[in-house]
Amino acid sequence: MNVRHQFARIVVFLGIGILVYLPACIAEITPAPSPAATPTDAGSSSHWRFLRHDRDSLRQLGGGDMVAGMNTLGEVGYELFIVTTMNDQGADGWLYFRQAPWNRPMPQPPIEYKVIDDQGITDLGQDSFADGLITLANDRWQLAAITTKKGGGTGWHFFYRDKVVMTPDHTAGSPSAAVPSDQPDDPRSAPLSTSAEPDFSTPRAAVQTLITAATARNVDLLSHCFADSAAEEFKPLRSKTATQADLDGLATLLQGATVTDIQIEGGRQATVSVKLATRNDKIELTRTSEGWRVVDF
């Protein structure tokens, strides 16, 4: 009888222990994020990030343009590494992107994409597919993935490359040759160039153009940097009526600016964090039919 009583006590204690321990275990389990989630920040990360998109979601992210959507992801360092084939004709299904670990509070080096079929490559090579591939390689395009057709042949070729920026040649007083954006090692921490060609294709490019126009006091270029919905204080810049004092003040403010973060929301709005000589600031941008334009900062 005593043995049975002792055994019963052991069972009760075990049951109480399980009830106490089980909720603690459950509390440590967190659901994994959706692989199709759209990134809204490019903050620091000590682990790989993965995203999955199809053509429709990329078009939505890119304002109706699939490649623009891919470039939006590439702007914050998402690299395409797998494309699935959806049908016998080689149509693409899912596109998988990854972002490498980044332990500093700044985005990945930007990437841009090109999607082209067999005929397009052949046209680039003047009726030679092989020469077309050489042309792409000479422009630094690397093949990331392809889709295949039933019975052989390719559907689409997906190329990528590091985005090109211009760097000033301080010894000659003129811009040097274009270099990949991963030079230097920390492109986001380097001062933005003041010699790049006007470019509004991405938030970072639009900020680069703003820096270029401001430091050069280029009134005409500055008038194209701001959206119609920009804050009232920027109206003189949009209408080319800013005073010389205003131009000098803007040039001083943006001289040597450094991008530290880019946040993109829904493919239509963006916030670019910039380190200035005197303070940190955020530049708000919106996507228009003519590209990204500054709204406020």
Summary of the structure (lengths in Angstrom):
residues: 297
radius of gyration: 25.8
end to end distance: 81.9
largest distance: 101.3
contacts: 867
relative contact order: 0.11
helix: 32%
strand: 28%
